[in-house]
Amino acid sequence: MSIKLRLTVLSFLQFFVWGAWLITIAVYWFSNKQWGGAEFGAVFSTMGIASIFMPALVGIIADRWVSAQKLYGVLHFLYAGSLLLMPSLVNPDQFFWVMLMAMLFYMPTIALSNSIAYNVLKNSGNDILKDFPPIRVWGTIGFIVAMWVTNYSGSKDTADQFYIAAAVAFLLGLYAFTLPDCPPQNKIPKDAPLTEKLGLKAFSLFKDYKMALFFFFSMFLGAALQLTNMYGDTFLSDFANDPLYADSFVVKRSTIIMSISQISETVFILAIPFFLKRYGIKKVMLISMFAWVLRFLLLSYGTPEGMGLVFIIASCIVYGMAFDFFNISGSLFVEGTTDYKIRSSAQGVFMMMTNGFGAVMGSLLSGWMIDAYFTLPSGGKMWHEIWLVFALYAFIIAIAFWVLFKHKHNPEALKTITH
C-alpha cells in the first residue's frame, strides 16, 4: 500500500469516528432523552474544553517524547472505550463528564493526524501543499459516510451511533501502529530555557503580532463552526412539529441533507492550493468569513419545500467553502510559518484556539442566548431569528479581520511548507 493511500485511510477513519455522532447527537439529546438546551450547550462545550489544553499538550509530547503515530493509536483506544459508556448514562450530568472524557482523548488526534500526515509526506519527498488536500478530502468523505450510516441504520436518535463510532475508533487505534514511525523531533539541550524544556516554545508564537491576531480570529471562527454543528440537524428535525412539513424528506433524512455540507467540503478542499497560492491566507480567510455570513443567512430563510429548500441546500454548499478555507488553510499556514521543531505543538495551539476557546465560547453563549431569548413558551425555537443573529456575528468578525489583519501575500513563502 502506497504512503498516500495509507494516509488516505487514516484521514477517512479519523473523521468517520466523529461524524457517526457529531451531527446527530442533538437529535438523540432532544428527541430521545428530552433534556434541556442549556445542558446540551454544556455537553457540546466539552469539545472546546478538551481542545483548550489537550491538543497543545499532546503536541508537546509528540515533539519531545513519544512517536506521534503510537500516541495517536493509544488515544483512539481510550476514545473508543469512553464512547461505549455513553448508552448507559441516565442524566445530563453523567453525560457531560463521560463526553468530556471522550473529547479529552479524541480532540487532540485531529491536530496529531495532520502532524503525522505532514511528517510522513515530507519524509517520502512529497509536496504537502499539493498532496495533503487530496488526502484530507477523504476525511470529509469518511464524515459523510458515517452520517449516512447513522441515518440509514435508524441510529440518529438512538445510542447506536456511539457503538458505531466506538467500533471504528478501535480499528483506527490498531491501524495507527502500522504507520511509518514519526519520532520526536525536538531534542532539547541541557542549557535550554525552561519554557523550551517544558515544551512550551510554541506559545512564543503569540509574541508575533500577526500570528497572535491570526490565532485570535481563528478562535472566533471556531465559534461559528460550533454553531452549525450544534444546531443544523436539530433545526431541520424541528420542522416535524409543523404538519405542513412533518412527512417531508428533509425531516426524515435531515442528516442526509446536512451531509451535503461535507460533500461540498470535498470540492473546496481540492481548491485550497490554488486559492492559497493565488490570493494568500488573508483573502482566503476573508472568503471563509463571508461564506459563514451567507451560510447563516440562507438557513434563516430555509424551509423543507420550494425556495426554502433551495436556500437550505445552498447553505450546505456554501459550508464547504466556509469550513475548508478556514480550517484546512489555517493548518497549512501554521505549518508553513513555524519552526519544524515545534510544528506538532503549533498545530495543537491552532486547535486550542479554534476547537478549544472558540468552541467553548460558541457552545455556552449560544446555548444561553437561545434559552433566554429565542425559545417559545411551547419549547420551540425561533430559528429564523437565531440564524440571523449568527449571521450578524460572522459579519462583524469578517469586517474586523479585514481591517486589523495585515498580511502581504508572498507565493514563494508557501514553499517553506514542503521543507
C-alpha positions as CSV (number, residue, x, y, z in Angstrom):
1,M,0.0,0.0,0.0
2,S,1.5,3.4,-1.0
3,I,2.2,6.1,1.5
4,K,-0.6,8.4,0.1
5,L,-3.1,5.5,0.3
6,R,-2.2,4.7,3.9
7,L,-2.6,8.4,4.9
8,T,-5.9,8.5,3.0
9,V,-7.2,5.6,5.1
10,L,-6.0,7.4,8.2
11,S,-7.9,10.5,7.2
12,F,-11.1,8.6,6.3
13,L,-11.3,6.8,9.7
14,Q,-10.2,9.9,11.7
15,F,-13.4,11.7,10.7
16,F,-15.7,8.7,10.4
17,V,-15.4,8.1,14.2
18,W,-16.6,11.7,14.8
19,G,-19.2,12.0,12.0
20,A,-21.0,9.0,13.3
21,W,-22.5,11.1,16.2
22,L,-21.4,14.7,16.0
23,I,-24.3,15.9,13.8
24,T,-27.0,13.6,15.2
25,I,-26.2,13.8,19.0
26,A,-28.6,16.8,19.2
27,V,-31.4,14.7,17.8
28,Y,-30.6,12.0,20.4
29,W,-30.4,14.6,23.2
30,F,-33.6,16.5,22.4
31,S,-35.8,13.8,20.8
32,N,-34.8,10.7,22.7
33,K,-33.7,12.0,26.1
34,Q,-35.7,15.3,26.0
35,W,-33.0,17.1,28.0
36,G,-32.6,20.9,28.1
37,G,-30.8,23.3,25.7
38,A,-28.5,24.8,28.3
39,E,-27.3,21.4,29.4
40,F,-26.8,20.5,25.7
41,G,-24.7,23.6,25.3
42,A,-22.6,22.4,28.2
43,V,-22.2,18.9,26.7
44,F,-21.2,20.3,23.3
45,S,-18.7,22.6,25.0
46,T,-16.7,19.5,26.1
47,M,-15.1,19.5,22.7
48,G,-13.9,23.0,23.3
49,I,-12.8,22.4,26.9
50,A,-10.7,19.4,25.8
51,S,-9.3,21.4,22.9
52,I,-8.1,24.3,25.2
53,F,-5.2,22.2,26.5
54,M,-5.1,18.7,25.2
55,P,-4.0,19.3,21.5
56,A,-1.2,21.5,22.7
57,L,-0.2,19.0,25.5
58,V,-0.3,16.1,23.1
59,G,1.6,18.1,20.5
60,I,4.4,18.7,23.1
61,I,4.5,15.0,24.0
62,A,4.8,14.1,20.3
63,D,7.5,16.7,19.7
64,R,9.5,15.7,22.8
65,W,9.0,12.1,23.9
66,V,6.6,9.7,22.1
67,S,6.3,8.8,18.4
68,A,3.2,10.6,17.1
69,Q,1.6,7.5,15.5
70,K,1.8,5.5,18.7
71,L,0.4,8.3,20.8
72,Y,-2.4,8.7,18.2
73,G,-3.3,4.9,18.4
74,V,-3.5,4.9,22.2
75,L,-5.7,8.0,22.2
76,H,-8.2,6.3,19.9
77,F,-8.3,3.2,22.1
78,L,-9.3,5.4,25.0
79,Y,-11.8,7.3,22.9
80,A,-13.5,4.1,21.9
81,G,-13.7,2.9,25.5
82,S,-15.3,6.2,26.5
83,L,-18.0,6.1,23.7
84,L,-19.0,2.6,24.9
85,L,-20.1,4.1,28.2
86,M,-22.5,6.7,26.6
87,P,-25.6,4.5,26.1
88,S,-25.7,3.6,29.8
89,L,-25.9,7.2,31.1
90,V,-29.2,8.4,32.6
91,N,-28.9,12.1,33.2
92,P,-27.2,15.2,31.7
93,D,-24.6,15.4,34.4
94,Q,-23.3,11.9,33.7
95,F,-23.4,12.6,30.0
96,F,-21.3,15.7,30.4
97,W,-18.5,14.1,32.3
98,V,-18.3,11.0,30.1
99,M,-18.4,13.1,27.0
100,L,-15.7,15.3,28.4
101,M,-13.5,12.2,28.9
102,A,-14.1,11.1,25.3
103,M,-13.2,14.5,24.0
104,L,-10.0,14.7,26.0
105,F,-8.9,11.6,24.1
106,Y,-10.4,12.5,20.6
107,M,-9.9,16.2,20.1
108,P,-6.0,16.2,20.1
109,T,-6.0,13.4,17.5
110,I,-7.3,15.9,14.8
111,A,-4.2,18.1,15.0
112,L,-2.0,15.0,15.6
113,S,-3.3,13.3,12.4
114,N,-2.3,16.5,10.5
115,S,1.2,16.3,12.0
116,I,1.6,12.6,11.1
117,A,0.5,13.3,7.5
118,Y,2.8,16.3,7.1
119,N,5.7,14.3,8.6
120,V,5.2,11.2,6.5
121,L,4.7,13.2,3.3
122,K,7.9,15.2,3.9
123,N,10.0,12.1,4.7
124,S,8.8,10.5,1.4
125,G,9.7,13.6,-0.6
126,N,6.1,14.8,-1.4
127,D,4.8,18.3,-1.7
128,I,2.5,18.9,1.2
129,L,0.6,21.9,-0.3
130,K,-0.1,19.8,-3.4
131,D,-0.6,16.3,-1.9
132,F,-2.2,16.9,1.5
133,P,-5.6,18.4,0.4
134,P,-6.5,15.3,-1.8
135,I,-5.6,13.1,1.3
136,R,-7.6,15.3,3.7
137,V,-10.6,15.3,1.4
138,W,-11.1,11.6,2.3
139,G,-11.6,12.7,5.9
140,T,-14.6,14.6,4.8
141,I,-15.8,11.6,2.8
142,G,-15.4,9.5,6.0
143,F,-17.5,12.0,7.9
144,I,-20.2,11.8,5.2
145,V,-20.2,8.0,5.1
146,A,-20.6,8.0,8.9
147,M,-23.5,10.4,8.8
148,W,-25.2,8.2,6.2
149,V,-24.6,5.0,8.1
150,T,-26.0,6.6,11.2
151,N,-29.1,7.9,9.4
152,Y,-29.9,4.8,7.3
153,S,-29.3,2.4,10.1
154,G,-32.0,4.2,12.1
155,S,-29.5,5.4,14.7
156,K,-29.7,9.1,14.6
157,D,-32.0,9.3,17.6
158,T,-30.6,6.2,19.4
159,A,-27.4,5.3,21.3
160,D,-26.3,3.0,18.5
161,Q,-24.5,6.0,16.9
162,F,-21.9,5.7,19.8
163,Y,-21.5,2.0,19.3
164,I,-20.7,2.6,15.6
165,A,-18.1,5.3,16.4
166,A,-16.5,3.2,19.1
167,A,-16.1,0.1,16.9
168,V,-14.4,2.1,14.1
169,A,-12.2,4.0,16.6
170,F,-10.8,0.8,18.0
171,L,-9.9,-0.3,14.5
172,L,-8.3,3.0,13.9
173,G,-6.2,2.6,17.0
174,L,-4.9,-0.7,15.7
175,Y,-4.2,0.8,12.2
176,A,-2.2,3.7,13.7
177,F,0.5,1.3,14.9
178,T,1.1,0.1,11.3
179,L,2.0,3.6,10.1
180,P,5.6,4.8,9.4
181,D,7.4,6.0,12.5
182,C,7.1,9.7,13.3
183,P,9.7,10.1,16.1
184,P,10.1,13.2,18.3
185,Q,11.9,16.0,16.5
186,N,12.7,18.4,19.3
187,K,15.8,17.3,21.2
188,I,16.4,19.8,24.0
189,P,19.9,20.8,25.0
190,K,20.7,20.9,28.7
191,D,21.2,24.7,28.8
192,A,17.8,25.4,27.0
193,P,15.4,27.9,28.6
194,L,12.8,26.5,31.0
195,T,9.9,27.2,28.5
196,E,11.7,25.0,25.9
197,K,12.4,22.2,28.4
198,L,8.7,22.2,29.3
199,G,7.7,22.1,25.6
200,L,6.0,25.5,25.7
201,K,8.0,27.1,22.9
202,A,5.0,27.1,20.5
203,F,3.3,29.6,22.8
204,S,6.0,32.1,21.9
205,L,4.1,32.5,18.6
206,F,1.8,34.8,20.5
207,K,4.6,37.3,20.7
208,D,4.3,37.8,17.0
209,Y,1.5,40.4,16.3
210,K,0.4,38.8,13.1
211,M,0.4,35.2,14.4
212,A,-1.4,36.3,17.6
213,L,-4.1,38.1,15.6
214,F,-4.4,35.0,13.3
215,F,-5.0,32.8,16.4
216,F,-7.4,35.3,17.9
217,F,-9.6,35.4,14.8
218,S,-9.3,31.6,14.5
219,M,-11.0,31.4,17.9
220,F,-14.0,33.5,16.7
221,L,-14.3,31.4,13.5
222,G,-14.1,28.2,15.7
223,A,-17.2,29.5,17.5
224,A,-19.1,29.9,14.1
225,L,-18.2,26.3,13.2
226,Q,-19.6,25.1,16.6
227,L,-22.9,26.8,16.0
228,T,-23.6,25.0,12.7
229,N,-22.5,21.6,14.2
230,M,-24.7,22.1,17.3
231,Y,-28.0,23.2,15.7
232,G,-28.1,22.3,12.0
233,D,-29.7,18.8,12.3
234,T,-32.0,19.9,15.1
235,F,-33.2,22.9,13.0
236,L,-34.2,20.6,10.2
237,S,-35.7,17.9,12.5
238,D,-37.8,20.6,14.3
239,F,-39.9,21.0,11.1
240,A,-41.5,17.8,12.1
241,N,-43.6,20.0,14.5
242,D,-45.2,21.7,11.6
243,P,-47.9,19.5,10.0
244,L,-47.1,21.0,6.6
245,Y,-43.6,19.5,6.7
246,A,-43.9,16.6,9.1
247,D,-43.6,13.9,6.4
248,S,-41.1,15.7,4.2
249,F,-37.8,14.1,3.1
250,V,-35.9,16.9,4.9
251,V,-37.3,15.9,8.3
252,K,-37.0,12.1,7.8
253,R,-33.5,12.3,6.3
254,S,-32.2,15.5,7.9
255,T,-28.8,14.0,8.4
256,I,-28.5,13.2,4.7
257,I,-29.4,16.8,3.9
258,M,-26.8,18.1,6.3
259,S,-24.2,15.8,4.7
260,I,-24.4,18.0,1.6
261,S,-22.2,20.3,3.6
262,Q,-19.5,17.7,3.8
263,I,-19.9,16.7,0.2
264,S,-19.2,20.4,-0.6
265,E,-16.1,20.2,1.5
266,T,-14.6,17.6,-0.8
267,V,-14.7,20.1,-3.7
268,F,-13.4,23.1,-1.8
269,I,-10.5,21.2,-0.2
270,L,-9.1,20.4,-3.6
271,A,-9.3,24.1,-4.5
272,I,-7.2,25.2,-1.5
273,P,-3.7,25.0,-3.1
274,F,-4.9,27.3,-6.0
275,F,-6.5,29.9,-3.7
276,L,-3.6,29.9,-1.2
277,K,-1.0,30.4,-3.9
278,R,-3.0,33.0,-5.8
279,Y,-4.6,35.0,-3.1
280,G,-2.8,34.3,0.2
281,I,-4.1,33.5,3.7
282,K,-5.8,36.8,4.4
283,K,-8.1,36.7,1.4
284,V,-8.7,33.0,1.8
285,M,-9.8,33.6,5.4
286,L,-12.0,36.5,4.4
287,I,-13.7,34.3,1.8
288,S,-14.3,31.9,4.6
289,M,-15.8,34.5,6.9
290,F,-18.2,35.9,4.4
291,A,-19.2,32.4,3.5
292,W,-20.2,31.9,7.1
293,V,-22.4,35.0,6.9
294,L,-24.1,33.7,3.8
295,R,-24.5,30.2,5.3
296,F,-26.4,31.6,8.3
297,L,-28.5,34.0,6.2
298,L,-29.6,31.1,3.9
299,L,-30.5,28.9,6.8
300,S,-32.6,31.7,8.3
301,Y,-34.9,31.6,5.3
302,G,-34.8,27.8,4.8
303,T,-37.9,25.5,4.8
304,P,-38.3,21.9,3.6
305,E,-40.0,22.8,0.4
306,G,-39.9,25.3,-2.5
307,M,-37.3,28.1,-2.5
308,G,-36.8,27.4,1.2
309,L,-35.3,24.0,0.3
310,V,-33.1,25.7,-2.3
311,F,-31.8,28.0,0.5
312,I,-31.1,25.1,2.8
313,I,-29.2,23.2,0.0
314,A,-27.3,26.4,-1.0
315,S,-26.3,26.9,2.7
316,C,-24.9,23.4,2.7
317,I,-22.9,24.1,-0.4
318,V,-21.5,27.3,1.0
319,Y,-20.5,25.5,4.2
320,G,-17.7,23.7,2.2
321,M,-16.0,27.0,1.5
322,A,-16.6,28.4,4.9
323,F,-15.1,25.4,6.7
324,D,-12.2,24.5,4.4
325,F,-10.9,27.9,3.6
326,F,-10.6,28.5,7.4
327,N,-9.7,25.1,8.9
328,I,-7.5,23.4,6.3
329,S,-5.9,26.6,5.0
330,G,-5.2,27.7,8.6
331,S,-3.5,24.4,9.4
332,L,-1.3,24.8,6.3
333,F,-0.5,28.4,7.2
334,V,0.7,27.3,10.6
335,E,2.8,24.5,9.1
336,G,4.5,27.0,6.8
337,T,5.2,29.7,9.3
338,T,6.6,27.7,12.3
339,D,9.9,26.0,13.0
340,Y,9.9,22.3,12.3
341,K,10.9,21.5,15.9
342,I,7.6,22.9,17.3
343,R,5.1,22.1,14.4
344,S,3.1,19.5,16.3
345,S,2.9,21.9,19.2
346,A,1.9,24.8,16.9
347,Q,-0.8,22.7,15.3
348,G,-2.0,22.0,18.9
349,V,-2.1,25.7,19.6
350,F,-4.2,26.3,16.4
351,M,-6.5,23.6,17.5
352,M,-6.7,25.1,21.0
353,M,-7.9,28.4,19.7
354,T,-10.4,27.1,17.2
355,N,-11.9,23.9,18.7
356,G,-10.9,25.0,22.2
357,F,-11.6,28.5,23.3
358,G,-13.7,29.2,20.2
359,A,-15.9,26.1,20.6
360,V,-16.5,26.8,24.3
361,M,-17.5,30.3,23.6
362,G,-19.8,29.3,20.8
363,S,-21.4,26.4,22.8
364,L,-22.0,28.2,26.1
365,L,-23.1,31.6,24.8
366,S,-25.3,30.2,22.1
367,G,-27.0,27.8,24.5
368,W,-27.6,30.6,27.0
369,M,-28.8,33.0,24.3
370,I,-31.3,30.6,22.7
371,D,-32.7,29.6,26.1
372,A,-33.0,33.2,27.2
373,Y,-34.2,35.0,24.1
374,F,-35.2,32.6,21.3
375,T,-37.2,29.8,23.0
376,L,-41.0,29.9,22.8
377,P,-43.2,29.1,25.8
378,S,-44.1,25.8,24.0
379,G,-40.4,24.9,23.9
380,G,-40.0,25.6,20.2
381,K,-37.1,27.6,18.9
382,M,-37.2,30.9,16.9
383,W,-34.9,29.6,14.2
384,H,-35.2,32.5,11.8
385,E,-34.0,35.0,14.4
386,I,-31.4,32.6,15.7
387,W,-29.7,32.2,12.3
388,L,-29.9,36.0,11.7
389,V,-28.0,36.7,14.9
390,F,-25.4,34.2,13.9
391,A,-25.1,35.8,10.5
392,L,-24.6,39.3,12.2
393,Y,-21.9,37.8,14.4
394,A,-19.9,36.4,11.4
395,F,-20.2,39.6,9.6
396,I,-18.8,41.7,12.4
397,I,-15.8,39.2,12.7
398,A,-15.2,39.4,8.9
399,I,-15.1,43.3,8.9
400,A,-12.8,43.3,12.0
401,F,-10.4,40.8,10.4
402,W,-10.4,42.8,7.1
403,V,-9.3,45.9,9.0
404,L,-6.9,44.5,11.6
405,F,-5.0,41.6,10.0
406,K,-2.1,43.0,7.9
407,H,-0.6,40.4,5.6
408,K,1.2,40.8,2.3
409,H,0.9,37.7,0.2
410,N,4.1,36.1,-1.0
411,P,3.6,32.9,-3.0
412,E,7.3,32.0,-2.6
413,A,6.8,31.8,1.2
414,L,4.4,28.8,0.7
415,K,7.4,26.7,-0.5
416,T,8.5,26.5,3.2
417,I,5.7,24.2,3.9
418,T,7.5,21.4,2.0
419,H,10.7,21.8,4.0
